């Protein structure tokens, strides 16, 4: 199991953001996030959104930096990817 992080490429709220994922376990991802002060509100069903200013600290803590495409491939291969349709459905259910 590996925690992965992509480059801060995703603009929102005047900042750039990265995605923090596990390639095999949401429990592993949540534990890593808690241990490194990532707020729970940043979790979005299969990943945490993290601002660029914490990227280096998360890598130093053990997150493996990968490109966005590799992150997505590994998330899918691990069976943890939530598709856009699944995301809409889960949000509609509350």
Number of C-alpha atoms within 10 A of each C-alpha: 10 15 22 26 27 23 17 20 14 15 12 9 6 6 12 16 22 22 25 27 31 26 22 18 18 16 10 16 24 18 12 20 21 12 10 13 10 20 12 12 8 15 18 12 15 19 22 23 22 23 19 18 13 16 21 11 12 22 14 10 12 13 21 17 18 14 12 16 10 14 23 19 12 19 21 15 12 14 11 19 19 16 12 9 9 12 14 12 11 12 10 8 6 6
